[in-house]
Amino acid sequence: MIQAWTNGTVVRSWLQQLLAKALKEDPGLDAITGYARIPVEGRWTVEEAIRLRVPVPGIAASLFARFLSRQDDSPTMKAVAARGNQFGGTPSKG
């Protein structure tokens, strides 16, 4: 299904291609937990933005979504973790 999103549409994305590759390798994402690591850069960026009083709502929301991954395995966070694994993130294996 995700392959349809990566070919012949106006929505093209390297991240979509990475997710499609992960789903091809493991269609049910059974070998991956929904735990998404929190990169140091994301945390540092939000901390600096707070210090400098600069709004970064998108980055902050992304950072806090990763904290949500510490809760029950969800298909959404499994997809985020699988995509991250495709471009060199720390593998989140179950």
N, CA, C and O atoms as a MOPAC input file, in Angstrom:
PM7 MOZYME 1SCF
protein

 N      0.82100 1    -1.19800 1     0.00000 1
 C      0.00000 1     0.00000 1     0.00000 1
 C      0.85900 1     1.25300 1     0.00000 1
 O      0.58000 1     2.18800 1    -0.75000 1
 N      1.90200 1     1.29100 1     0.83000 1
 C      2.72200 1     2.50500 1     0.90000 1
 C      3.47600 1     2.74700 1    -0.40200 1
 O      3.81800 1     3.88800 1    -0.71100 1
 N      3.73900 1     1.68900 1    -1.17000 1
 C      4.41800 1     1.86900 1    -2.44200 1
 C      3.63400 1     2.80900 1    -3.35400 1
 O      4.23300 1     3.57200 1    -4.11200 1
 N      2.31000 1     2.76500 1    -3.29300 1
 C      1.48700 1     3.64200 1    -4.12200 1
 C      1.75600 1     5.10400 1    -3.81600 1
 O      1.59500 1     5.95600 1    -4.68900 1
 N      2.15200 1     5.40000 1    -2.61900 1
 C      2.40500 1     6.79000 1    -2.24400 1
 C      3.73600 1     7.29500 1    -2.76800 1
 O      3.94500 1     8.50600 1    -2.85100 1
 N      4.64000 1     6.39000 1    -3.12300 1
 C      5.97300 1     6.83300 1    -3.52200 1
 C      6.15000 1     6.91400 1    -5.03400 1
 O      7.17100 1     7.41700 1    -5.50200 1
 N      5.18300 1     6.43200 1    -5.80500 1
 C      5.30100 1     6.43700 1    -7.27000 1
 C      4.09200 1     7.11300 1    -7.90300 1
 O      2.94600 1     6.80500 1    -7.57500 1
 N      4.36800 1     8.03400 1    -8.81100 1
 C      3.30500 1     8.62500 1    -9.59400 1
 C      2.39700 1     9.58900 1    -8.86600 1
 O      1.29600 1     9.86900 1    -9.34100 1
 N      2.82100 1    10.10600 1    -7.72800 1
 C      2.00100 1    11.09900 1    -7.02400 1
 C      2.81800 1    12.36500 1    -6.84700 1
 O      4.03000 1    12.36600 1    -7.05800 1
 N      2.15800 1    13.42800 1    -6.46400 1
 C      2.87400 1    14.67200 1    -6.21900 1
 C      3.58200 1    14.63800 1    -4.86600 1
 O      4.44700 1    15.46800 1    -4.58800 1
 N      3.20800 1    13.67400 1    -4.03300 1
 C      3.82700 1    13.55100 1    -2.72300 1
 C      4.98200 1    12.56600 1    -2.83700 1
 O      4.77500 1    11.35300 1    -2.86700 1
 N      6.19600 1    13.09800 1    -2.90100 1
 C      7.38800 1    12.25500 1    -2.96800 1
 C      8.26900 1    12.63100 1    -1.80200 1
 O      8.43800 1    13.80500 1    -1.47200 1
 N      8.81800 1    11.62100 1    -1.19400 1
 C      9.62500 1    11.89700 1    -0.01800 1
 C     10.60000 1    10.76500 1     0.21300 1
 O     10.25000 1     9.59100 1     0.08900 1
 N     11.82200 1    11.12300 1     0.54900 1
 C     12.82700 1    10.14400 1     0.91400 1
 C     12.37800 1     9.37000 1     2.14900 1
 O     12.61400 1     8.16600 1     2.24800 1
 N     11.73300 1    10.05500 1     3.08900 1
 C     11.25600 1     9.38700 1     4.29200 1
 C     10.17700 1     8.36300 1     3.95800 1
 O     10.13300 1     7.29500 1     4.56900 1
 N      9.31100 1     8.66900 1     3.00600 1
 C      8.30200 1     7.69400 1     2.57800 1
 C      8.98100 1     6.48900 1     1.93900 1
 O      8.56000 1     5.35300 1     2.15300 1
 N     10.02200 1     6.72900 1     1.16100 1
 C     10.74200 1     5.62500 1     0.53200 1
 C     11.40400 1     4.74200 1     1.58500 1
 O     11.42800 1     3.51900 1     1.44800 1
 N     11.93900 1     5.36100 1     2.63200 1
 C     12.55500 1     4.57700 1     3.70500 1
 C     11.51900 1     3.72100 1     4.41800 1
 O     11.78100 1     2.56000 1     4.73300 1
 N     10.34500 1     4.28600 1     4.67300 1
 C      9.28600 1     3.52400 1     5.32100 1
 C      8.82400 1     2.38500 1     4.41900 1
 O      8.58100 1     1.27600 1     4.89600 1
 N      8.70100 1     2.64900 1     3.11700 1
 C      8.30700 1     1.59600 1     2.17700 1
 C      9.33000 1     0.46300 1     2.19100 1
 O      8.95200 1    -0.70800 1     2.14600 1
 N     10.60100 1     0.79200 1     2.25200 1
 C     11.66300 1    -0.21900 1     2.30200 1
 C     11.55400 1    -1.04300 1     3.58700 1
 O     11.68000 1    -2.26700 1     3.55400 1
 N     11.32400 1    -0.37700 1     4.70800 1
 C     11.18800 1    -1.07600 1     5.98700 1
 C      9.98700 1    -2.01600 1     5.96200 1
 O     10.06600 1    -3.13700 1     6.46500 1
 N      8.86700 1    -1.56200 1     5.37700 1
 C      7.66400 1    -2.39800 1     5.29900 1
 C      7.85900 1    -3.57000 1     4.34600 1
 O      7.28500 1    -4.63900 1     4.55200 1
 N      8.65700 1    -3.37900 1     3.31700 1
 C      8.94700 1    -4.48300 1     2.39600 1
 C      9.76900 1    -5.55500 1     3.11000 1
 O      9.54800 1    -6.75000 1     2.91000 1
 N     10.71900 1    -5.12100 1     3.94300 1
 C     11.57500 1    -6.05000 1     4.68300 1
 C     10.82200 1    -6.75000 1     5.81200 1
 O     11.11100 1    -7.90400 1     6.12700 1
 N      9.87400 1    -6.06900 1     6.41100 1
 C      9.13100 1    -6.61600 1     7.55900 1
 C      7.71300 1    -6.03900 1     7.50900 1
 O      7.42600 1    -5.06500 1     8.20500 1
 N      6.81000 1    -6.62900 1     6.68800 1
 C      5.48100 1    -6.06100 1     6.44900 1
 C      4.66800 1    -5.73600 1     7.69800 1
 O      3.91400 1    -4.76300 1     7.69400 1
 N      4.79600 1    -6.50900 1     8.74900 1
 C      4.03600 1    -6.23900 1     9.96700 1
 C      4.82800 1    -5.47200 1    11.00700 1
 O      4.33300 1    -5.20700 1    12.10200 1
 N      6.06800 1    -5.11200 1    10.66500 1
 C      6.99500 1    -4.45600 1    11.59500 1
 C      7.07700 1    -5.24100 1    12.90700 1
 O      7.20800 1    -4.66600 1    13.98700 1
 N      6.99600 1    -6.56500 1    12.78400 1
 C      7.00500 1    -7.43000 1    13.96400 1
 C      8.34600 1    -7.45000 1    14.68500 1
 O      8.39400 1    -7.68300 1    15.89300 1
 N      9.43000 1    -7.20900 1    13.96200 1
 C     10.76100 1    -7.28000 1    14.56600 1
 C     11.20300 1    -5.93700 1    15.15200 1
 O     12.33900 1    -5.79700 1    15.60400 1
 N     10.31000 1    -4.96100 1    15.14100 1
 C     10.66000 1    -3.60700 1    15.59000 1
 C      9.74300 1    -3.19300 1    16.72300 1
 O      8.53400 1    -3.41400 1    16.67100 1
 N     10.32600 1    -2.59100 1    17.74600 1
 C      9.49600 1    -2.01900 1    18.80600 1
 C      9.11900 1    -0.59900 1    18.41300 1
 O      9.72300 1    -0.02500 1    17.50700 1
 N      8.14600 1    -0.04100 1    19.07500 1
 C      7.71600 1     1.32400 1    18.79100 1
 C      8.54700 1     2.36500 1    19.51000 1
 O      8.12900 1     3.51600 1    19.62900 1
 N      9.71300 1     1.98000 1    19.98900 1
 C     10.58800 1     2.88400 1    20.74400 1
 C     11.44900 1     3.67100 1    19.77200 1
 O     12.29200 1     3.10100 1    19.07900 1
 N     11.23800 1     4.98200 1    19.72000 1
 C     12.04000 1     5.84200 1    18.84700 1
 C     13.07600 1     6.56700 1    19.69900 1
 O     12.73400 1     7.24200 1    20.67000 1
 N     14.33800 1     6.41900 1    19.32800 1
 C     15.38000 1     7.06900 1    20.11600 1
 C     15.25000 1     8.58100 1    19.99300 1
 O     14.70400 1     9.09100 1    19.01500 1
 N     15.74900 1     9.27700 1    20.98000 1
 C     15.69700 1    10.74000 1    20.98600 1
 C     17.09300 1    11.25500 1    20.65900 1
 O     18.00800 1    11.14200 1    21.47400 1
 N     17.25300 1    11.81800 1    19.46900 1
 C     18.58600 1    12.31600 1    19.10600 1
 C     18.97600 1    13.51500 1    19.96200 1
 O     18.14200 1    14.34400 1    20.32700 1
 N     20.24700 1    13.58000 1    20.26400 1
 C     20.78300 1    14.68100 1    21.07200 1
 C     20.47100 1    16.02400 1    20.41500 1
 O     20.17300 1    16.99800 1    21.10600 1
 N     20.53700 1    16.08000 1    19.08600 1
 C     20.28800 1    17.34400 1    18.38400 1
 C     18.88000 1    17.86500 1    18.61500 1
 O     18.67900 1    19.07100 1    18.75400 1
 N     17.90500 1    16.96700 1    18.65800 1
 C     16.52100 1    17.39000 1    18.87700 1
 C     16.33000 1    17.98800 1    20.25500 1
 O     15.70800 1    19.04000 1    20.40900 1
 N     16.86300 1    17.31800 1    21.24500 1
 C     16.74400 1    17.81500 1    22.62100 1
 C     17.48500 1    19.15000 1    22.76200 1
 O     16.96500 1    20.10200 1    23.34400 1
 N     18.70100 1    19.20200 1    22.22300 1
 C     19.50800 1    20.42400 1    22.32600 1
 C     18.79700 1    21.58600 1    21.62600 1
 O     18.77400 1    22.70200 1    22.14300 1
 N     18.21800 1    21.32300 1    20.45300 1
 C     17.53200 1    22.38600 1    19.70900 1
 C     16.37900 1    22.96700 1    20.51500 1
 O     16.21700 1    24.18500 1    20.57700 1
 N     15.58200 1    22.10700 1    21.13100 1
 C     14.44600 1    22.58200 1    21.92600 1
 C     14.93500 1    23.32800 1    23.16600 1
 O     14.38000 1    24.36600 1    23.52600 1
 N     15.97000 1    22.80400 1    23.81600 1
 C     16.50700 1    23.48900 1    25.00100 1
 C     17.04000 1    24.87900 1    24.63200 1
 O     16.80400 1    25.84600 1    25.35600 1
 N     17.74900 1    24.97500 1    23.52100 1
 C     18.27300 1    26.28100 1    23.08200 1
 C     17.14100 1    27.22800 1    22.68500 1
 O     17.19300 1    28.42400 1    22.97300 1
 N     16.12600 1    26.68700 1    22.02700 1
 C     14.98600 1    27.51800 1    21.63700 1
 C     14.29500 1    28.09800 1    22.87200 1
 O     13.88900 1    29.26000 1    22.87700 1
 N     14.16700 1    27.28600 1    23.91000 1
 C     13.57700 1    27.77800 1    25.15500 1
 C     14.45900 1    28.86900 1    25.74700 1
 O     13.97300 1    29.92400 1    26.15400 1
 N     15.75700 1    28.60500 1    25.78900 1
 C     16.69000 1    29.58800 1    26.35200 1
 C     16.64700 1    30.90900 1    25.58600 1
 O     16.70600 1    31.98400 1    26.18400 1
 N     16.54400 1    30.82000 1    24.26000 1
 C     16.55400 1    32.01900 1    23.41900 1
 C     15.15400 1    32.59200 1    23.17800 1
 O     14.99100 1    33.60500 1    22.49900 1
 N     14.15300 1    31.92400 1    23.74700 1
 C     12.75500 1    32.34300 1    23.57500 1
 C     12.33900 1    32.38400 1    22.10100 1
 O     11.71400 1    33.33800 1    21.63500 1
 N     12.70700 1    31.31700 1    21.38500 1
 C     12.36400 1    31.17600 1    19.97100 1
 C     11.38600 1    30.00600 1    19.83300 1
 O     11.69400 1    28.89600 1    20.26600 1
 N     10.22400 1    30.23700 1    19.24100 1
 C      9.26700 1    29.13900 1    19.10300 1
 C      9.71700 1    28.13200 1    18.03100 1
 O     10.08500 1    28.51400 1    16.92000 1
 N      9.67900 1    26.87400 1    18.37900 1
 C      9.98100 1    25.79400 1    17.43600 1
 C      8.93300 1    24.68600 1    17.62900 1
 O      9.27200 1    23.57200 1    18.02900 1
 N      7.66700 1    24.99400 1    17.34500 1
 C      6.60300 1    24.03600 1    17.65300 1
 C      6.73500 1    22.69900 1    16.93100 1
 O      6.43800 1    21.65700 1    17.51500 1
 N      7.16700 1    22.70800 1    15.69700 1
 C      7.29000 1    21.44900 1    14.95500 1
 C      8.36500 1    20.54400 1    15.54000 1
 O      8.15800 1    19.34000 1    15.69700 1
 N      9.51500 1    21.13300 1    15.86300 1
 C     10.60700 1    20.35300 1    16.43900 1
 C     10.23000 1    19.87600 1    17.83800 1
 O     10.50000 1    18.73100 1    18.20200 1
 N      9.61200 1    20.74800 1    18.61300 1
 C      9.20100 1    20.36300 1    19.96900 1
 C      8.16300 1    19.23900 1    19.92000 1
 O      8.23800 1    18.29400 1    20.70500 1
 N      7.20500 1    19.33300 1    19.01100 1
 C      6.18700 1    18.28200 1    18.89400 1
 C      6.82700 1    16.95300 1    18.50000 1
 O      6.44300 1    15.90200 1    19.01300 1
 N      7.79300 1    16.99700 1    17.59900 1
 C      8.49300 1    15.78400 1    17.19200 1
 C      9.25100 1    15.16700 1    18.36300 1
 O      9.23000 1    13.95200 1    18.56000 1
 N      9.91500 1    16.01400 1    19.13200 1
 C     10.66200 1    15.53000 1    20.30200 1
 C      9.72000 1    14.86800 1    21.30300 1
 O     10.00600 1    13.78000 1    21.80500 1
 N      8.60400 1    15.51900 1    21.59200 1
 C      7.68000 1    14.96800 1    22.57500 1
 C      6.96400 1    13.72500 1    22.04900 1
 O      6.57700 1    12.86400 1    22.83900 1
 N      6.78000 1    13.61400 1    20.73600 1
 C      6.20900 1    12.38900 1    20.17000 1
 C      7.14400 1    11.21300 1    20.42100 1
 O      6.69200 1    10.08800 1    20.63700 1
 N      8.43600 1    11.47100 1    20.39200 1
 C      9.39300 1    10.40400 1    20.68500 1
 C      9.28800 1     9.96600 1    22.14400 1
 O      9.46500 1     8.78700 1    22.45000 1
 N      9.00600 1    10.89800 1    23.03600 1
 C      8.79400 1    10.50700 1    24.43000 1
 C      7.55600 1     9.60300 1    24.54000 1
 O      7.52300 1     8.68700 1    25.36100 1
 N      6.54700 1     9.86700 1    23.71200 1
 C      5.35600 1     9.01000 1    23.70500 1
 C      5.70500 1     7.57400 1    23.34400 1
 O      5.01100 1     6.64400 1    23.75500 1
 N      6.77200 1     7.38800 1    22.58200 1
 C      7.14200 1     6.03400 1    22.17500 1
 C      7.58400 1     5.19000 1    23.35800 1
 O      7.71300 1     3.97200 1    23.23400 1
 N      7.81500 1     5.81200 1    24.49400 1
 C      8.20200 1     5.06200 1    25.69700 1
 C      6.99000 1     4.35300 1    26.29500 1
 O      7.12400 1     3.54600 1    27.21500 1
 N      5.80400 1     4.66200 1    25.76500 1
 C      4.58500 1     4.02600 1    26.23600 1
 C      4.32500 1     2.76300 1    25.40800 1
 O      5.23400 1     2.27200 1    24.73800 1
 N      3.12100 1     2.23900 1    25.44300 1
 C      2.78800 1     1.00900 1    24.72700 1
 C      3.19700 1     1.08300 1    23.26400 1
 O      3.17000 1     2.14600 1    22.64500 1
 N      3.58000 1    -0.08700 1    22.72100 1
 C      3.90100 1    -0.18200 1    21.29800 1
 C      2.69600 1     0.24400 1    20.47300 1
 O      1.60700 1    -0.31400 1    20.60400 1
 N      2.90700 1     1.23100 1    19.63100 1
 C      1.83500 1     1.64400 1    18.74100 1
 C      2.31500 1     1.46700 1    17.30800 1
 O      3.51100 1     1.60100 1    17.04600 1
 N      1.42200 1     1.17100 1    16.37900 1
 C      1.82900 1     1.04000 1    14.98200 1
 C      2.49600 1     2.30700 1    14.45000 1
 O      3.41900 1     2.22700 1    13.64000 1
 N      2.03800 1     3.46700 1    14.89800 1
 C      2.62100 1     4.72300 1    14.43900 1
 C      4.07500 1     4.83600 1    14.86100 1
 O      4.93700 1     5.16100 1    14.04400 1
 N      4.35500 1     4.56900 1    16.13100 1
 C      5.73600 1     4.70000 1    16.59700 1
 C      6.61900 1     3.58700 1    16.04700 1
 O      7.82400 1     3.78000 1    15.89000 1
 N      6.03500 1     2.41900 1    15.74900 1
 C      6.79700 1     1.36300 1    15.09200 1
 C      7.21900 1     1.83200 1    13.70700 1
 O      8.34300 1     1.57000 1    13.28000 1
 N      6.32800 1     2.52500 1    13.00200 1
 C      6.66300 1     3.05000 1    11.67400 1
 C      7.75000 1     4.11700 1    11.76800 1
 O      8.65900 1     4.14400 1    10.93900 1
 N      7.66800 1     4.99200 1    12.76400 1
 C      8.70300 1     6.02000 1    12.96600 1
 C     10.04300 1     5.35500 1    13.25000 1
 O     11.06400 1     5.75200 1    12.68900 1
 N     10.04800 1     4.34000 1    14.12200 1
 C     11.29000 1     3.64600 1    14.46100 1
 C     11.84800 1     2.90700 1    13.25000 1
 O     13.05700 1     2.92000 1    13.01900 1
 N     10.97200 1     2.26000 1    12.47200 1
 C     11.40900 1     1.52500 1    11.28100 1
 C     12.03500 1     2.46300 1    10.26800 1
 O     13.07300 1     2.15100 1     9.68400 1
 N     11.41000 1     3.60900 1    10.05900 1
 C     11.94800 1     4.59300 1     9.11400 1
 C     13.29900 1     5.08800 1     9.57800 1
 O     14.22800 1     5.20300 1     8.77800 1
 N     13.42100 1     5.38500 1    10.86600 1
 C     14.70000 1     5.83700 1    11.40100 1
 C     15.80000 1     4.80200 1    11.25700 1
 O     16.94700 1     5.14700 1    10.97200 1
 N     15.46200 1     3.53800 1    11.45100 1
 C     16.43700 1     2.46000 1    11.29100 1
 C     16.97500 1     2.41600 1     9.87300 1
 O     18.12600 1     2.03000 1     9.66500 1
 N     16.16700 1     2.80200 1     8.89300 1
 C     16.57300 1     2.73500 1     7.49100 1
 C     17.67800 1     3.73900 1     7.15200 1
 O     18.46300 1     3.50000 1     6.23500 1
 N     17.74800 1     4.83900 1     7.86800 1
 C     18.81700 1     5.78300 1     7.55000 1
 C     19.87500 1     5.86900 1     8.63200 1
 O     20.49500 1     6.91500 1     8.82500 1
 N     20.08000 1     4.76900 1     9.33400 1
 C     21.22300 1     4.68200 1    10.24100 1
 C     20.93600 1     4.93900 1    11.68500 1
 O     21.86800 1     5.05200 1    12.48100 1
 N     19.66800 1     5.03900 1    12.06300 1
 C     19.35000 1     5.20500 1    13.47500 1
 C     19.67100 1     3.93300 1    14.23900 1
 O     19.89400 1     2.88300 1    13.63800 1
 N     19.69400 1     4.02300 1    15.55100 1
 C     19.91700 1     2.84800 1    16.37600 1
 C     18.74400 1     1.90300 1    16.19700 1
 O     17.60900 1     2.28900 1    16.47500 1
 N     18.98000 1     0.66000 1    15.73400 1
 C     17.86500 1    -0.25400 1    15.51100 1
 C     17.03300 1    -0.47300 1    16.76600 1
 O     17.56500 1    -0.63500 1    17.86400 1
 N     15.71300 1    -0.47500 1    16.58200 1
 C     14.76900 1    -0.72500 1    17.68000 1
 C     14.15000 1    -2.08700 1    17.43100 1
 O     13.04800 1    -2.18300 1    16.89100 1
 N     14.83000 1    -3.10500 1    17.81100 1
 C     14.35800 1    -4.46800 1    17.56600 1
 C     13.58600 1    -4.98100 1    18.74600 1
 O     13.90600 1    -4.65600 1    19.89000 1
 N     12.56300 1    -5.78700 1    18.48500 1
 C     11.74900 1    -6.37400 1    19.52300 1
 C     12.33900 1    -7.64800 1    20.05400 1
 O     11.76200 1    -8.27100 1    20.94500 1

